[in-house]
Amino acid sequence: MIRVRNTPRASRWTKRERATLIVTAFGMLTVYLDVLMLNTALPNIQREFSAGESGLQWLASIYSLGLAAFTMFAAALADRFGRKRVFMASLLLLGVGFLSAGLATTLAVMMAARGLQGIAAAGVIVTSLALVSNAFRSPGERARAIGIWTGIASLGTAVGPPLGGVLVEFLGWRSVFLLSIPVVAVLLFLSPHYLAESRERGIQSLDWWGQILFALAIGSLTYALIQGQKAGWTSPTIISLFALSAFSFALFARHENTRDSPMLDVSLFRDRVYSLSMATILVQFFCTYGLLLIITQYFRNIRAYPPIQAGLFTLPFVGGIVLGSPFVGRLVSRFGNRPLVLSGQVALFAGLLIVAVGMSTAPAVVLAGLLLAGLGSACLLTSIASFAMTAVPPHRAGMAAGIMNTQRAVGSTLGYAVVGTTLAVWLGTTLDGALRDTIPDSSLRGSAVEEIIGAANPHAIASGIALGPGPTHRLPTHVRDAAVAAAEGDFIQGSQLALGVSAGLLALVSASFIVGTRAQHPPSR
């Protein structure tokens, strides 16, 4: 019988090692909680600042935009100036972002605070794991520490939605941000005493032009997608923004391809397996974050559930990720990465369609779809990352991992923007017709449409319709109820279309993945 030597127990870890693990893991936990608690609070923030559908999209996507734009640059900063230093600076920025959001009095201040939080989160994400890896020299102890680090950080996925619901219900939406500040303060106090500095030797300069071009490309694309419905898709501003985005992306690729030490090595995309894997990661996060945006509006604005209940209703999705993730590694070791990638794509696709069907049938069907989508995401999260890394030379692993993190952030940004825009376009096109039978008067109906779209809520006319600076026009009860029901139906149809767009994009990328990796793909076991 083969005897396996036991791994040293955690009691043999030094005080510095344990503290490093705790500080970095709770830094990541704070970032995860920030993202998921906000989803429950979004409708309340939207009402506070009278933000319409585009405002809701900006509240959700501006964080991901900051994360996407600065992930690779944050990694370069950490390698040049030190991971500990960048980790602490990022925590400080995160605290400033929390304070600014918690005290915000205008939508502009709130969005600026969320963007700052996204930039800070990029720094925390890229440095925390590097700090843990550097603190534990033994490969076995490092693997064990990373497992614990992942488990603590992942708690945010499970507890974020219900915790956000409790805070919003009893303390208000501002508590979601303000109560995170003491946690950040404690982490900032502990970091100088227990974290050891590390950096990459030999880095001479930072890629400032690459950072500017990438931020300009993704920023102008996001702005055009979100504001296109309001400004007009053929308006000079929107057309110019799309052109600016395409031009900036082209310049960015050309610039990175000519640098000796690029921020983002575009040559990696010449490998078909790696390129298809990156496309799969981007679309996965596009689908899941678009789903979270739609499902938040469905439970809070359409079905009018209170924050706690709405937060609990998202548990099947995050539960599917938390419960499914531990088994994916075993399945990958037995069947290989590619079958798990395909299984995850199928499950996520089916989950999106089931959620769409459930919106017009029963909430239980929606919950079942969310669970299946969560399980599909769990399959994809591990298997596609592992599959992609098999196509990359070992000495490019750090760069390849950084690109993956960027793809996740870009995917979530575009998911919020495109899915929300699809719903906004649908409402702008169909809502007037949906209310025609219940509100025959065109001027009154136009005001009702404006109120509903402005609030991104079919119940916005429940207390009356503002026809101008004068008194609110109150509809008869039976007319109001019929109009709300009609608006709810239109919102649901628009939400189903948005999820259909996500599912269609996923199907397209999945088909490309199947064809592109069938004949030639790296070993997965």
Secondary structure, DSSP 4 states (H G I P E B T S, - for coil): ----PPPPPGGGS-HHHHHHHHHHHHHHHHHHHHHHHHHHHHHHHHHHTT--HHHHHHHHHHHHHHHHHHHHHHHHHHHHH-HHHHHHHHHHHHHHHHHHHHT--SHHHHHHHHHHHHHHHHHHHHHHHHHHHHH--SHHHHHHHHHHHHHHHHHHHHHHHHHHHHHHHHH-TTHHHHTTHHHHHHHHHHHHHHPPP---TT-----HHHHHHHHHHHHHHHHHHHHHHHH-TTSHHHHHHHHHHHHHHHHHHHHHHH-SS-SS-GGGGGSHHHHHHHHHHHHHHHHHHHHHHHHHHIIIIIS---HHHHHHHTHHHHHHHHHHHHHHHHHHHHH-HHHHHHHHHHHHHHHHHHHHHHHTS-HHHHHHHHHHHHHHHHHHHHHHHHHHHTTS-GGGHHHHHHHHHHHHHHHHHHHHHHHHHHHHHHHHHHHHHHTTTT---HHHHHHHHHHHHHHT-TTTTTT-B--SSSPPBPPPHHHHHHHHHHHHHHHHHHHHHHHHHHHHHHHHHHHHHHHHHHSS-----
